[in-house]
Amino acid sequence: MPELRSICVYAGSNAGRLPAYALAAAALGELLARRGIHVVYGGGDIGLMGVVADAALAAGGQVTGIIPRTLMRREVGHRGLTELIVVETMHERKHEMARRADAFVALPGGIGTVEELVEALTWTQLGVHRKPCALLDAGGYWTPFVGFLDHAVAEGFLPERHRAMLVTADTPEGVLAAIERWEPPEVERWLDPEQA
């Protein structure tokens, strides 16, 4: 795994029910800042998105937010970031976040968080990029999702080698350690991200 300079963090625009979710988001932001890893995320000032950004900034880290113009009000674009990039579409947002990241970590979140994570993981599976994807399983939030992936393997819809591309840990330190141990999978042909 090449040196980690930046990590894209996917996270909910809500804080969720359990305090463990926000605690994990704050701990991740602080850890990335202390390690000198640039945080790239969706640019919002609310929910777990805001928590991870604020924690990284408070610890002296660099944070880039990327947000579509239409979500500036709904997700309350964070005005205190190192850099806030406003784009026109969700596709631009996801492409730019992926382009700027060396790895991806998903905190607890809803449909948008799952969609972003699954797209990044699909791009790894297809060879669009060679970047690890990880779940920070705070409070056991991702356990049902991991169970679904294992079910997909058992039912013949997901090869085990593709399932192994997604790493999971229940602490920020564990997530970073898993990412650092990650090795790119073998795929038939690495694709140009512009063709994805």
C-alpha positions in Angstrom: 0.0 0.0 0.0 1.5 3.4 -1.0 1.8 6.1 1.7 -1.6 7.4 2.9 -1.8 11.1 2.2 -5.6 11.5 2.1 -8.7 9.5 3.1 -12.2 10.0 1.8 -14.6 9.7 4.7 -18.2 8.8 4.0 -20.6 9.7 6.8 -24.2 10.4 7.7 -25.7 13.8 7.5 -27.4 12.8 10.8 -25.7 12.0 14.1 -27.6 8.7 14.6 -29.2 7.3 17.8 -26.1 6.0 19.6 -23.4 8.4 21.1 -20.9 5.8 19.9 -21.3 7.0 16.3 -20.3 10.6 17.0 -17.5 9.5 19.3 -16.1 7.3 16.5 -16.4 10.1 14.0 -14.5 12.5 16.3 -11.9 10.0 17.1 -11.3 9.3 13.4 -11.0 12.9 12.5 -8.5 13.5 15.3 -6.5 10.4 14.4 -6.3 11.4 10.7 -5.1 14.9 11.7 -2.5 13.6 14.1 -1.2 11.2 11.4 -1.0 14.0 8.8 -3.7 12.4 6.6 -5.8 14.9 4.7 -9.6 14.4 5.1 -11.8 14.5 2.0 -15.5 14.3 2.6 -18.9 15.6 1.4 -18.6 19.1 2.7 -21.5 19.2 5.1 -21.5 20.9 8.5 -24.2 18.6 10.0 -24.4 15.1 11.4 -21.4 12.8 11.4 -20.0 14.7 8.4 -19.6 17.8 10.5 -18.3 15.9 13.5 -15.4 14.3 11.6 -14.5 17.5 9.9 -14.6 19.6 13.1 -12.5 17.0 15.0 -9.8 16.9 12.3 -9.7 20.7 12.1 -9.5 21.1 15.9 -6.5 18.7 15.9 -4.7 20.8 13.2 -5.6 18.7 10.2 -6.4 19.6 6.6 -10.0 19.0 5.5 -11.4 19.3 2.0 -15.2 19.3 1.5 -16.9 18.7 -1.8 -20.5 19.5 -2.1 -23.1 20.0 -4.9 -24.5 23.5 -5.1 -28.0 22.1 -4.5 -27.0 20.6 -1.2 -25.2 23.7 0.2 -28.4 24.7 2.2 -29.7 21.2 2.9 -26.4 19.8 4.2 -25.3 23.3 5.4 -21.9 23.6 3.6 -19.1 23.8 6.2 -17.5 27.3 6.0 -14.5 26.6 8.2 -12.7 24.0 6.1 -9.3 24.1 4.6 -11.0 24.0 1.3 -14.7 23.8 0.2 -15.3 22.9 -3.4 -18.8 23.5 -4.8 -19.7 21.3 -7.8 -22.8 21.0 -9.9 -23.8 17.4 -9.6 -23.6 14.4 -7.3 -21.6 12.6 -9.9 -19.0 15.3 -9.9 -18.9 15.2 -6.1 -18.2 11.5 -6.0 -15.7 11.6 -8.8 -13.7 14.4 -7.2 -13.8 12.8 -3.7 -12.5 9.6 -5.2 -9.8 11.3 -7.3 -8.4 13.1 -4.2 -8.4 10.1 -1.9 -5.9 7.3 -1.4 -8.5 5.2 0.6 -12.1 5.3 1.7 -13.6 4.9 5.1 -17.4 4.7 5.8 -18.7 5.8 9.2 -22.3 5.0 10.1 -24.8 6.7 7.7 -27.9 6.1 5.6 -28.5 5.4 1.9 -26.2 8.0 0.6 -23.3 6.7 2.7 -24.0 3.1 1.6 -24.2 4.2 -2.1 -20.9 6.0 -2.0 -19.1 3.2 -0.2 -20.5 0.5 -2.6 -19.6 2.6 -5.6 -16.0 3.0 -4.4 -15.8 -0.8 -3.6 -17.2 -1.6 -7.1 -14.5 0.6 -8.6 -11.9 -1.4 -6.7 -13.6 -4.7 -7.8 -13.6 -3.6 -11.5 -10.1 -2.2 -11.4 -11.1 1.5 -11.9 -8.7 2.3 -9.0 -6.4 0.5 -6.6 -7.7 2.0 -3.3 -8.9 0.2 -0.2 -12.4 0.6 1.2 -13.1 0.2 4.9 -16.0 0.2 7.4 -15.6 1.8 10.8 -18.1 -0.4 12.6 -18.9 2.0 15.5 -21.5 0.5 17.9 -21.9 -2.5 15.6 -23.7 -0.3 13.0 -22.3 -2.1 10.0 -22.7 -5.7 11.3 -25.9 -6.3 9.3 -24.3 -4.9 6.1 -21.3 -7.2 6.6 -23.7 -10.1 7.1 -25.4 -9.2 3.8 -22.1 -9.4 2.0 -21.4 -12.8 3.6 -24.8 -13.9 2.5 -24.1 -12.7 -1.1 -20.9 -14.9 -1.0 -22.8 -17.9 0.3 -25.5 -17.5 -2.4 -23.0 -17.2 -5.2 -23.4 -13.5 -6.1 -20.1 -12.2 -4.7 -16.8 -14.0 -5.1 -14.9 -14.4 -1.8 -11.9 -12.5 -3.3 -14.2 -9.5 -3.9 -15.7 -9.7 -0.4 -12.2 -9.6 1.0 -11.6 -6.2 -0.6 -13.7 -4.5 2.1 -12.0 -4.3 5.5 -13.8 -3.7 8.7 -12.7 -2.6 12.2 -14.5 -1.1 15.2 -11.9 1.6 16.1 -10.2 4.3 14.0 -6.8 2.8 14.8 -8.0 -0.6 13.6 -9.3 0.8 10.4 -6.0 2.6 9.6 -4.1 -0.6 10.4 -6.3 -2.7 8.1 -6.0 -0.1 5.3 -2.2 -0.1 5.7 -2.1 -4.0 5.4 -4.4 -4.0 2.4 -3.0 -5.2 -0.9 -4.6 -4.4 -4.3 -6.6 -7.3 -5.8 -5.7 -8.9 -9.0 -8.0 -8.0 -11.8 -8.0 -8.8 -15.5 -7.4 -5.2 -16.5 -7.2 -1.9 -14.7 -9.7 0.6 -16.2 -9.4 4.3 -16.9 -11.6 6.1 -14.3 -12.9 8.4 -17.0 -14.5 5.3 -18.7 -16.2 4.1 -15.5 
